């Protein structure tokens, strides 16, 4: 699958969704999103980390230091209760938008 740019506003949704499966460090998130998208999403650290800091400031995620599988120190992120609510709201909004866009594209 070809590489693609993320539409504005979707990064938070994707990060929250990946973290819904459990805590993960930044590089792990990049790898997981690449895998799930079959390589179409190739995030750069310069894109991901500002988003993580923003979501942390909003209380959606919480960081914790830990060791990677290669015994390196890394900051792991996990969803908070507020983050889970935000994920549910973002997913509902995305599902509705997808339906609307699909309907317009089909009828146009």
FENURCOR-V886166 format. One record per pair of residues at least 12 apart in sequence whose ideal C-beta (glycine too) atoms are under 10 Angstrom apart, sorted by the first residue. I is the first residue (numbers start at 1). J is the second residue. D is the distance in whole Angstrom. If there is no record, write none. Layout:
i,j,d
I,J,D
I,J,D
//
This chain:
i,j,d
1,37,7
1,38,5
1,39,6
1,40,4
1,41,9
2,38,10
2,39,9
2,40,7
3,34,10
3,37,9
3,39,7
3,40,6
3,41,8
3,42,6
4,37,8
4,39,10
4,40,5
4,41,7
4,42,9
5,40,10
5,41,9
6,33,10
6,37,10
6,40,10
6,41,7
6,43,8
6,47,8
7,97,10
9,90,9
9,93,9
9,94,9
9,97,10
10,41,10
10,90,9
10,94,8
11,33,9
11,41,9
11,43,8
11,47,7
11,48,8
11,50,10
11,51,5
11,52,10
11,54,10
11,55,9
12,51,6
12,52,10
12,54,8
12,55,6
12,58,9
12,60,8
12,61,10
12,83,10
12,86,8
12,87,9
12,90,7
13,86,9
13,87,7
13,89,10
13,90,4
13,91,7
13,93,8
13,94,6
14,29,9
14,32,10
14,33,6
14,36,9
14,37,9
14,41,7
14,43,9
14,51,9
14,90,9
14,94,10
15,29,6
15,32,10
15,33,8
15,43,9
15,48,7
15,51,6
15,52,7
15,55,7
15,60,9
15,61,8
15,77,8
15,79,10
15,83,10
15,87,9
16,55,7
16,60,7
16,61,8
16,79,7
16,83,6
16,84,8
16,86,6
16,87,4
16,88,9
16,89,10
16,90,6
16,91,9
17,32,10
17,33,9
17,36,9
17,79,10
17,87,6
17,90,8
17,91,7
17,94,10
18,30,10
18,31,10
18,32,5
18,33,6
18,36,8
18,77,10
18,79,10
19,32,10
19,52,10
19,55,9
19,60,9
19,61,6
19,62,10
19,76,10
19,77,6
19,78,6
19,79,5
19,80,10
19,83,7
19,84,10
19,87,8
20,78,10
20,79,6
20,83,9
20,84,7
20,87,6
20,88,10
20,91,10
21,79,10
22,76,9
22,78,7
22,79,9
23,61,9
23,62,9
23,63,9
23,64,7
23,66,8
23,76,4
23,77,6
23,78,4
23,79,8
24,74,10
24,76,6
24,77,6
24,78,8
25,52,10
25,63,9
25,64,10
25,65,10
25,66,8
25,67,10
25,68,6
25,69,10
25,72,9
25,73,10
25,74,4
25,75,6
25,76,5
25,77,7
26,43,9
26,45,7
26,48,6
26,49,6
26,51,10
26,52,6
26,63,10
26,74,8
26,75,7
26,76,9
26,77,8
27,45,8
27,48,9
27,68,8
27,72,10
27,74,7
28,68,8
28,69,9
28,74,8
28,76,8
28,77,9
29,43,8
29,48,7
29,51,10
29,52,8
29,77,8
30,42,8
30,43,5
30,44,8
30,45,7
30,47,9
30,48,6
31,43,10
33,48,9
49,75,10
52,75,9
52,77,6
55,77,8
55,79,9
55,80,10
55,82,10
55,83,7
55,86,8
56,75,10
56,77,8
56,80,9
56,83,10
58,80,10
58,82,8
58,83,8
58,86,8
59,80,6
59,81,9
59,82,5
59,83,7
59,86,9
60,77,10
60,79,7
60,80,6
60,81,10
60,82,6
60,83,4
60,84,9
60,85,9
60,86,5
60,87,8
60,90,10
61,76,10
61,77,5
61,78,7
61,79,6
61,80,6
61,82,9
61,83,5
61,86,10
62,76,9
62,77,7
62,78,6
62,79,8
62,80,5
62,82,10
62,83,8
63,75,5
63,76,7
63,77,5
63,78,8
64,76,5
64,77,8
64,78,7
//
